[in-house]
Amino acid sequence: MTTAVENASVTLSARPGFEGANIRTWIGFKHFAYLVEQSVLEWFRERGHGPGRLYHEHGVGLSIRDCSLLLPAVLDVDDTATVVATPAANGRFGVRMGVRRDADVTVCRARVRVALVREADVPQGAPLPAELAGLAEEPAVGEPGAPAGADPADTVRAAGAGFVWPWRVPYFYCQYSQRMQHSGYVRLLEEVVDRYLADRGVSVGRMLRERGWIPVVSRARIEVLGDAHLDEPMWVSFTVTDVLKDVTYDARMDCHVVRDGRLVRVATASILHGYAVSRGPEAGRLATLDEDTVAALTGGQR
């Protein structure tokens, strides 16, 4: 992995994680997000403001708060991606990821917002450098909602969620000893889609075995609205909101915790999914969603 600074941008050259090649040798959306995150972190490191130094010297945790991905082309396990992160105002970055094939191909465009969150358990450090002072934030509380009721899952369902998964925040989804990090929500989005599809009778495994279809992601956005904490119970909901031209479906994930008897939304995500043919002469092409598949995805509510 190598980096070079050119003007205000940082260029990261890296291969995607082998873990992301789950079906054939295509890389899933999660590892696009990881590479985007790495490029933004490298921008800070190249300027002497790596996350470790910010934490120990200034008492703040570098946190991704919002990341949107547009994925116009596939990334293969053996590709070397060139990822360019360019800063904008207020902790925002534009990121472009490309690979070299017969020509330069853009495989991802992303928008990222970063915050420097004041950490409670760190001794008061030196003031932030002037160029970073505007990125400092207090820990976020999220969006308070309805009373949680006796069973928060029932309350979330009553608000229109298609699927609700009770969960607990584990330490390996957290950062700085206590807060769930953005990449944890990326992983959560991947898993709740898998659980939703299995619940609707169209699991990834079944569709792969019976039709040779695999889910593909065209775009995704994960935004952290508030801080969830280590060991905190969470209710993760997933709802298909639209089917577009019988080729893709749009869906939303929301993550709630309970505080003072009320539901608090701490993260939200949107994702645009389709299916690609994984074998035969049509491999790589988008599949057309038949009526049975659409009914399964939407619960017949289309």
Buried (B, 14 or more C-beta within 10 A) or exposed (E): EEBEEEEEBBBBEBBBBEEBBBEBBBBBBBBBBBBBBBBBBBBBBBBEBBBEBBBEEBBBBBBBBBBBBBBEEBBBBEBEBBBBBBBEEEBBBBBBBBBEEEEEBEBBBBBBBBBBBBBEEBEEBEEBEEEBEEBBBEBBEBBEBEEBBEEBBEBBBEBEBBBBBEBEBEEEBBBBEBBBBBBBBBBBBBBBBBBBBEBBEBBBEEBBEEBBBBBBBBBBBBBBBBBBBBEBEBBBBBBBEEBEEBEBBBBBBBBBBBBEEBBBBBBBBBBBBBBBBBEEEEEEEBBEBEEEBBBBBBEEEE
